[in-house]
Amino acid sequence: MRRKILTLLCSSLLLFNYGCNNSNNKTQNSTDIDEKYSEDDGYEDGEYCADVTYYNPNTRTNNTYRLEVEVENNELITIYWSNGGWLDEDHFSAEELDKEGYCSFTSDKGYEYEVQITGKDCGYTDEVSFLNDVEKDEYVTTNSLLGWEFVESTNLQTADGDNVISGTIDGGFVFKSLSGSYYKANSLTLQVVVAVMPNAEIYTNGSEYKLIIEDFDEPVICQKIK
């Protein structure tokens, strides 16, 4: 009986101690944020930890991740993730943070983000989970024809008129269609292929072109340059 009472007391003390530490961490975190904010200038320049909610209307993916972000002139300018990747002002307009450290924006691809600064140092991040979800969504979006309008079926050559398309096809590669149009692959393109004057179905969503090419593993998203 005495042993049971001692066990219960120890468990209660552990729970109490955890609760106190958790409360202290939240209080410290709140204090750190308060120290970085001023009524006149907003948040200090630098890197912060944030809860980033990502919503992709194409796939309905809607999750929240702990990620590192960068603030400059009280505006969110960068969201970082693993492998040296980032989402910056090339992909969205810098958004001003409110007093609570919150902002929201829509990226150049139509993905919606909500950002809530939570502290100065993350300790750990959900970069891998975020990157996996984004890559999965990119694949699904790229391979879906929803929202894409058929343009033509044609055959492709290199920009120089060579019938053999081979080697590494990456961002900037230019395809020439037999109908006389030129398409430049976007920066996410990376495939190794050998194709002889491949047939291609071409679609557009109004701003980009999707080339579904014979002997290519995945469609290629392009800009029409001619």
RORO-60787 format. One record per residue (C-alpha): residue number from 0; residue in three letters; x, y, z. Coordinates in nm, 3 decimals, m for minus. Example, Ala and Ser with C-alpha at 12.3 -4.5 7.8 and 13.67 -1.06 7.14 Angstrom:
2
<pt i="0" aa="ALA" c1="1.230" c2="m0.450" c3="0.780"/>
<pt i="1" aa="SER" c1="1.367" c2="m0.106" c3="0.714"/>
***
This chain:
226
<pt i="0" aa="MET" c1="0.000" c2="0.000" c3="0.000"/>
<pt i="1" aa="ARG" c1="0.281" c2="0.236" c3="0.094"/>
<pt i="2" aa="ARG" c1="0.454" c2="0.160" c3="m0.237"/>
<pt i="3" aa="LYS" c1="0.138" c2="0.249" c3="m0.432"/>
<pt i="4" aa="ILE" c1="0.107" c2="0.580" c3="m0.247"/>
<pt i="5" aa="LEU" c1="0.473" c2="0.663" c3="m0.322"/>
<pt i="6" aa="THR" c1="0.423" c2="0.576" c3="m0.690"/>
<pt i="7" aa="LEU" c1="0.118" c2="0.802" c3="m0.712"/>
<pt i="8" aa="LEU" c1="0.306" c2="1.087" c3="m0.543"/>
<pt i="9" aa="CYS" c1="0.601" c2="1.052" c3="m0.780"/>
<pt i="10" aa="SER" c1="0.372" c2="1.048" c3="m1.085"/>
<pt i="11" aa="SER" c1="0.191" c2="1.356" c3="m0.960"/>
<pt i="12" aa="LEU" c1="0.519" c2="1.538" c3="m0.908"/>
<pt i="13" aa="LEU" c1="0.638" c2="1.447" c3="m1.258"/>
<pt i="14" aa="LEU" c1="0.314" c2="1.573" c3="m1.413"/>
<pt i="15" aa="PHE" c1="0.331" c2="1.891" c3="m1.207"/>
<pt i="16" aa="ASN" c1="0.692" c2="1.948" c3="m1.309"/>
<pt i="17" aa="TYR" c1="0.611" c2="1.888" c3="m1.678"/>
<pt i="18" aa="GLY" c1="0.319" c2="2.129" c3="m1.658"/>
<pt i="19" aa="CYS" c1="0.534" c2="2.394" c3="m1.496"/>
<pt i="20" aa="ASN" c1="0.812" c2="2.351" c3="m1.753"/>
<pt i="21" aa="ASN" c1="0.562" c2="2.364" c3="m2.040"/>
<pt i="22" aa="SER" c1="0.406" c2="2.678" c3="m1.895"/>
<pt i="23" aa="ASN" c1="0.749" c2="2.833" c3="m1.842"/>
<pt i="24" aa="ASN" c1="0.845" c2="2.754" c3="m2.205"/>
<pt i="25" aa="LYS" c1="0.529" c2="2.921" c3="m2.336"/>
<pt i="26" aa="THR" c1="0.584" c2="3.222" c3="m2.112"/>
<pt i="27" aa="GLN" c1="0.947" c2="3.248" c3="m2.220"/>
<pt i="28" aa="ASN" c1="0.847" c2="3.213" c3="m2.586"/>
<pt i="29" aa="SER" c1="0.589" c2="3.491" c3="m2.550"/>
<pt i="30" aa="THR" c1="0.844" c2="3.711" c3="m2.376"/>
<pt i="31" aa="ASP" c1="1.100" c2="3.654" c3="m2.653"/>
<pt i="32" aa="ILE" c1="0.846" c2="3.762" c3="m2.917"/>
<pt i="33" aa="ASP" c1="0.741" c2="4.068" c3="m2.718"/>
<pt i="34" aa="GLU" c1="1.103" c2="4.177" c3="m2.698"/>
<pt i="35" aa="LYS" c1="1.134" c2="4.160" c3="m3.077"/>
<pt i="36" aa="TYR" c1="0.833" c2="4.380" c3="m3.142"/>
<pt i="37" aa="SER" c1="0.795" c2="4.758" c3="m3.114"/>
<pt i="38" aa="GLU" c1="0.489" c2="4.972" c3="m3.184"/>
<pt i="39" aa="ASP" c1="0.687" c2="5.198" c3="m3.417"/>
<pt i="40" aa="ASP" c1="0.889" c2="4.948" c3="m3.622"/>
<pt i="41" aa="GLY" c1="0.708" c2="4.616" c3="m3.579"/>
<pt i="42" aa="TYR" c1="0.920" c2="4.301" c3="m3.564"/>
<pt i="43" aa="GLU" c1="1.298" c2="4.314" c3="m3.576"/>
<pt i="44" aa="ASP" c1="1.474" c2="4.190" c3="m3.888"/>
<pt i="45" aa="GLY" c1="1.589" c2="3.830" c3="m3.863"/>
<pt i="46" aa="GLU" c1="1.485" c2="3.467" c3="m3.862"/>
<pt i="47" aa="TYR" c1="1.192" c2="3.339" c3="m3.655"/>
<pt i="48" aa="CYS" c1="1.008" c2="3.017" c3="m3.587"/>
<pt i="49" aa="ALA" c1="0.653" c2="3.006" c3="m3.724"/>
<pt i="50" aa="ASP" c1="0.350" c2="2.784" c3="m3.768"/>
<pt i="51" aa="VAL" c1="0.288" c2="2.783" c3="m4.143"/>
<pt i="52" aa="THR" c1="m0.048" c2="2.659" c3="m4.270"/>
<pt i="53" aa="TYR" c1="m0.036" c2="2.547" c3="m4.632"/>
<pt i="54" aa="TYR" c1="m0.347" c2="2.494" c3="m4.845"/>
<pt i="55" aa="ASN" c1="m0.343" c2="2.372" c3="m5.202"/>
<pt i="56" aa="PRO" c1="m0.685" c2="2.419" c3="m5.366"/>
<pt i="57" aa="ASN" c1="m0.589" c2="2.177" c3="m5.645"/>
<pt i="58" aa="THR" c1="m0.533" c2="1.879" c3="m5.413"/>
<pt i="59" aa="ARG" c1="m0.712" c2="2.000" c3="m5.096"/>
<pt i="60" aa="THR" c1="m0.394" c2="1.947" c3="m4.894"/>
<pt i="61" aa="ASN" c1="m0.431" c2="2.152" c3="m4.575"/>
<pt i="62" aa="ASN" c1="m0.166" c2="2.112" c3="m4.304"/>
<pt i="63" aa="THR" c1="0.028" c2="2.321" c3="m4.055"/>
<pt i="64" aa="TYR" c1="0.406" c2="2.294" c3="m4.024"/>
<pt i="65" aa="ARG" c1="0.670" c2="2.441" c3="m3.793"/>
<pt i="66" aa="LEU" c1="0.918" c2="2.620" c3="m4.019"/>
<pt i="67" aa="GLU" c1="1.181" c2="2.892" c3="m4.008"/>
<pt i="68" aa="VAL" c1="1.092" c2="3.224" c3="m4.170"/>
<pt i="69" aa="GLU" c1="1.272" c2="3.551" c3="m4.233"/>
<pt i="70" aa="VAL" c1="1.139" c2="3.897" c3="m4.154"/>
<pt i="71" aa="GLU" c1="1.261" c2="4.227" c3="m4.294"/>
<pt i="72" aa="ASN" c1="1.105" c2="4.570" c3="m4.232"/>
<pt i="73" aa="ASN" c1="0.821" c2="4.394" c3="m4.046"/>
<pt i="74" aa="GLU" c1="0.739" c2="4.194" c3="m4.359"/>
<pt i="75" aa="LEU" c1="0.761" c2="3.821" c3="m4.415"/>
<pt i="76" aa="ILE" c1="1.005" c2="3.775" c3="m4.703"/>
<pt i="77" aa="THR" c1="1.114" c2="3.408" c3="m4.689"/>
<pt i="78" aa="ILE" c1="0.995" c2="3.065" c3="m4.571"/>
<pt i="79" aa="TYR" c1="1.277" c2="2.810" c3="m4.546"/>
<pt i="80" aa="TRP" c1="1.266" c2="2.433" c3="m4.582"/>
<pt i="81" aa="SER" c1="1.515" c2="2.147" c3="m4.613"/>
<pt i="82" aa="ASN" c1="1.769" c2="2.085" c3="m4.890"/>
<pt i="83" aa="GLY" c1="1.840" c2="2.458" c3="m4.917"/>
<pt i="84" aa="GLY" c1="1.496" c2="2.535" c3="m5.056"/>
<pt i="85" aa="TRP" c1="1.288" c2="2.840" c3="m4.983"/>
<pt i="86" aa="LEU" c1="0.979" c2="3.034" c3="m5.079"/>
<pt i="87" aa="ASP" c1="1.060" c2="3.403" c3="m5.122"/>
<pt i="88" aa="GLU" c1="0.956" c2="3.724" c3="m5.297"/>
<pt i="89" aa="ASP" c1="1.002" c2="3.559" c3="m5.637"/>
<pt i="90" aa="HIS" c1="0.697" c2="3.349" c3="m5.544"/>
<pt i="91" aa="PHE" c1="0.482" c2="3.592" c3="m5.340"/>
<pt i="92" aa="SER" c1="0.456" c2="3.960" c3="m5.248"/>
<pt i="93" aa="ALA" c1="0.612" c2="4.047" c3="m4.912"/>
<pt i="94" aa="GLU" c1="0.337" c2="4.063" c3="m4.651"/>
<pt i="95" aa="GLU" c1="0.332" c2="4.286" c3="m4.344"/>
<pt i="96" aa="LEU" c1="0.301" c2="4.117" c3="m4.007"/>
<pt i="97" aa="ASP" c1="0.033" c2="4.234" c3="m3.767"/>
<pt i="98" aa="LYS" c1="0.099" c2="4.293" c3="m3.397"/>
<pt i="99" aa="GLU" c1="0.040" c2="3.924" c3="m3.323"/>
<pt i="100" aa="GLY" c1="0.301" c2="3.815" c3="m3.579"/>
<pt i="101" aa="TYR" c1="0.046" c2="3.691" c3="m3.833"/>
<pt i="102" aa="CYS" c1="0.010" c2="3.731" c3="m4.208"/>
<pt i="103" aa="SER" c1="m0.136" c2="3.540" c3="m4.503"/>
<pt i="104" aa="PHE" c1="m0.072" c2="3.533" c3="m4.878"/>
<pt i="105" aa="THR" c1="m0.128" c2="3.338" c3="m5.199"/>
<pt i="106" aa="SER" c1="0.180" c2="3.220" c3="m5.390"/>
<pt i="107" aa="ASP" c1="0.238" c2="3.254" c3="m5.762"/>
<pt i="108" aa="LYS" c1="0.106" c2="2.898" c3="m5.803"/>
<pt i="109" aa="GLY" c1="m0.221" c2="2.973" c3="m5.626"/>
<pt i="110" aa="TYR" c1="m0.128" c2="2.798" c3="m5.300"/>
<pt i="111" aa="GLU" c1="m0.255" c2="2.970" c3="m4.984"/>
<pt i="112" aa="TYR" c1="m0.038" c2="3.028" c3="m4.678"/>
<pt i="113" aa="GLU" c1="m0.104" c2="3.153" c3="m4.326"/>
<pt i="114" aa="VAL" c1="0.197" c2="3.234" c3="m4.111"/>
<pt i="115" aa="GLN" c1="0.199" c2="3.281" c3="m3.735"/>
<pt i="116" aa="ILE" c1="0.530" c2="3.363" c3="m3.567"/>
<pt i="117" aa="THR" c1="0.569" c2="3.159" c3="m3.249"/>
<pt i="118" aa="GLY" c1="0.918" c2="3.231" c3="m3.127"/>
<pt i="119" aa="LYS" c1="1.276" c2="3.310" c3="m3.209"/>
<pt i="120" aa="ASP" c1="1.423" c2="2.958" c3="m3.226"/>
<pt i="121" aa="CYS" c1="1.239" c2="2.650" c3="m3.351"/>
<pt i="122" aa="GLY" c1="1.451" c2="2.377" c3="m3.194"/>
<pt i="123" aa="TYR" c1="1.304" c2="2.144" c3="m3.458"/>
<pt i="124" aa="THR" c1="1.107" c2="2.198" c3="m3.776"/>
<pt i="125" aa="ASP" c1="0.864" c2="2.009" c3="m4.001"/>
<pt i="126" aa="GLU" c1="1.068" c2="2.086" c3="m4.312"/>
<pt i="127" aa="VAL" c1="1.076" c2="1.728" c3="m4.439"/>
<pt i="128" aa="SER" c1="0.699" c2="1.678" c3="m4.402"/>
<pt i="129" aa="PHE" c1="0.632" c2="2.013" c3="m4.570"/>
<pt i="130" aa="LEU" c1="0.866" c2="1.939" c3="m4.861"/>
<pt i="131" aa="ASN" c1="0.718" c2="1.591" c3="m4.911"/>
<pt i="132" aa="ASP" c1="0.364" c2="1.732" c3="m4.923"/>
<pt i="133" aa="VAL" c1="0.461" c2="2.009" c3="m5.165"/>
<pt i="134" aa="GLU" c1="0.645" c2="1.766" c3="m5.396"/>
<pt i="135" aa="LYS" c1="0.349" c2="1.526" c3="m5.389"/>
<pt i="136" aa="ASP" c1="0.111" c2="1.813" c3="m5.470"/>
<pt i="137" aa="GLU" c1="0.337" c2="1.933" c3="m5.751"/>
<pt i="138" aa="TYR" c1="0.330" c2="1.587" c3="m5.907"/>
<pt i="139" aa="VAL" c1="m0.050" c2="1.555" c3="m5.877"/>
<pt i="140" aa="THR" c1="m0.106" c2="1.906" c3="m6.012"/>
<pt i="141" aa="THR" c1="0.140" c2="1.858" c3="m6.298"/>
<pt i="142" aa="ASN" c1="m0.017" c2="1.529" c3="m6.407"/>
<pt i="143" aa="SER" c1="m0.377" c2="1.647" c3="m6.383"/>
<pt i="144" aa="LEU" c1="m0.552" c2="1.798" c3="m6.684"/>
<pt i="145" aa="LEU" c1="m0.820" c2="1.966" c3="m6.473"/>
<pt i="146" aa="GLY" c1="m0.823" c2="2.333" c3="m6.573"/>
<pt i="147" aa="TRP" c1="m0.607" c2="2.272" c3="m6.882"/>
<pt i="148" aa="GLU" c1="m0.739" c2="2.333" c3="m7.235"/>
<pt i="149" aa="PHE" c1="m0.620" c2="2.126" c3="m7.531"/>
<pt i="150" aa="VAL" c1="m0.414" c2="2.324" c3="m7.784"/>
<pt i="151" aa="GLU" c1="m0.282" c2="2.075" c3="m8.038"/>
<pt i="152" aa="SER" c1="m0.121" c2="1.741" c3="m8.106"/>
<pt i="153" aa="THR" c1="0.216" c2="1.775" c3="m8.277"/>
<pt i="154" aa="ASN" c1="0.573" c2="1.641" c3="m8.289"/>
<pt i="155" aa="LEU" c1="0.871" c2="1.800" c3="m8.120"/>
<pt i="156" aa="GLN" c1="1.230" c2="1.879" c3="m8.213"/>
<pt i="157" aa="THR" c1="1.510" c2="2.063" c3="m8.037"/>
<pt i="158" aa="ALA" c1="1.527" c2="2.441" c3="m8.077"/>
<pt i="159" aa="ASP" c1="1.787" c2="2.387" c3="m8.352"/>
<pt i="160" aa="GLY" c1="1.555" c2="2.158" c3="m8.547"/>
<pt i="161" aa="ASP" c1="1.726" c2="1.831" c3="m8.447"/>
<pt i="162" aa="ASN" c1="1.480" c2="1.541" c3="m8.452"/>
<pt i="163" aa="VAL" c1="1.657" c2="1.362" c3="m8.164"/>
<pt i="164" aa="ILE" c1="1.585" c2="1.494" c3="m7.813"/>
<pt i="165" aa="SER" c1="1.825" c2="1.327" c3="m7.573"/>
<pt i="166" aa="GLY" c1="2.020" c2="1.372" c3="m7.251"/>
<pt i="167" aa="THR" c1="1.922" c2="1.576" c3="m6.948"/>
<pt i="168" aa="ILE" c1="1.619" c2="1.795" c3="m7.007"/>
<pt i="169" aa="ASP" c1="1.608" c2="2.065" c3="m6.741"/>
<pt i="170" aa="GLY" c1="1.489" c2="2.420" c3="m6.683"/>
<pt i="171" aa="GLY" c1="1.545" c2="2.643" c3="m6.984"/>
<pt i="172" aa="PHE" c1="1.542" c2="2.364" c3="m7.244"/>
<pt i="173" aa="VAL" c1="1.355" c2="2.478" c3="m7.556"/>
<pt i="174" aa="PHE" c1="1.128" c2="2.253" c3="m7.760"/>
<pt i="175" aa="LYS" c1="1.028" c2="2.335" c3="m8.118"/>
<pt i="176" aa="SER" c1="0.696" c2="2.198" c3="m8.247"/>
<pt i="177" aa="LEU" c1="0.633" c2="2.107" c3="m8.610"/>
<pt i="178" aa="SER" c1="0.362" c2="2.372" c3="m8.606"/>
<pt i="179" aa="GLY" c1="0.634" c2="2.633" c3="m8.553"/>
<pt i="180" aa="SER" c1="0.594" c2="2.716" c3="m8.183"/>
<pt i="181" aa="TYR" c1="0.873" c2="2.724" c3="m7.924"/>
<pt i="182" aa="TYR" c1="0.828" c2="2.621" c3="m7.559"/>
<pt i="183" aa="LYS" c1="1.079" c2="2.674" c3="m7.278"/>
<pt i="184" aa="ALA" c1="1.074" c2="2.425" c3="m6.988"/>
<pt i="185" aa="ASN" c1="1.029" c2="2.573" c3="m6.638"/>
<pt i="186" aa="SER" c1="1.288" c2="2.555" c3="m6.359"/>
<pt i="187" aa="LEU" c1="1.134" c2="2.242" c3="m6.198"/>
<pt i="188" aa="THR" c1="1.202" c2="2.028" c3="m6.505"/>
<pt i="189" aa="LEU" c1="1.458" c2="1.749" c3="m6.471"/>
<pt i="190" aa="GLN" c1="1.436" c2="1.435" c3="m6.687"/>
<pt i="191" aa="VAL" c1="1.681" c2="1.215" c3="m6.873"/>
<pt i="192" aa="VAL" c1="1.539" c2="1.097" c3="m7.205"/>
<pt i="193" aa="VAL" c1="1.606" c2="0.970" c3="m7.553"/>
<pt i="194" aa="ALA" c1="1.321" c2="1.047" c3="m7.793"/>
<pt i="195" aa="VAL" c1="1.311" c2="1.071" c3="m8.171"/>
<pt i="196" aa="MET" c1="1.075" c2="1.340" c3="m8.294"/>
<pt i="197" aa="PRO" c1="0.829" c2="1.246" c3="m8.018"/>
<pt i="198" aa="ASN" c1="0.458" c2="1.306" c3="m8.044"/>
<pt i="199" aa="ALA" c1="0.326" c2="1.560" c3="m7.793"/>
<pt i="200" aa="GLU" c1="m0.013" c2="1.676" c3="m7.676"/>
<pt i="201" aa="ILE" c1="m0.007" c2="2.040" c3="m7.570"/>
<pt i="202" aa="TYR" c1="m0.243" c2="2.201" c3="m7.320"/>
<pt i="203" aa="THR" c1="m0.265" c2="2.549" c3="m7.166"/>
<pt i="204" aa="ASN" c1="m0.417" c2="2.697" c3="m6.852"/>
<pt i="205" aa="GLY" c1="m0.393" c2="3.050" c3="m6.989"/>
<pt i="206" aa="SER" c1="m0.047" c2="3.132" c3="m6.858"/>
<pt i="207" aa="GLU" c1="0.153" c2="2.809" c3="m6.884"/>
<pt i="208" aa="TYR" c1="0.170" c2="2.518" c3="m7.127"/>
<pt i="209" aa="LYS" c1="0.176" c2="2.151" c3="m7.038"/>
<pt i="210" aa="LEU" c1="0.352" c2="1.922" c3="m7.284"/>
<pt i="211" aa="ILE" c1="0.268" c2="1.552" c3="m7.252"/>
<pt i="212" aa="ILE" c1="0.550" c2="1.404" c3="m7.455"/>
<pt i="213" aa="GLU" c1="0.601" c2="1.051" c3="m7.584"/>
<pt i="214" aa="ASP" c1="0.888" c2="0.869" c3="m7.400"/>
<pt i="215" aa="PHE" c1="0.896" c2="1.131" c3="m7.121"/>
<pt i="216" aa="ASP" c1="0.822" c2="1.007" c3="m6.768"/>
<pt i="217" aa="GLU" c1="0.630" c2="1.321" c3="m6.670"/>
<pt i="218" aa="PRO" c1="0.462" c2="1.616" c3="m6.846"/>
<pt i="219" aa="VAL" c1="0.677" c2="1.924" c3="m6.891"/>
<pt i="220" aa="ILE" c1="0.544" c2="2.264" c3="m6.784"/>
<pt i="221" aa="CYS" c1="0.661" c2="2.538" c3="m7.020"/>
<pt i="222" aa="GLN" c1="0.630" c2="2.899" c3="m7.121"/>
<pt i="223" aa="LYS" c1="0.554" c2="2.966" c3="m7.487"/>
<pt i="224" aa="ILE" c1="0.828" c2="3.193" c3="m7.618"/>
<pt i="225" aa="LYS" c1="0.737" c2="3.204" c3="m7.988"/>
***
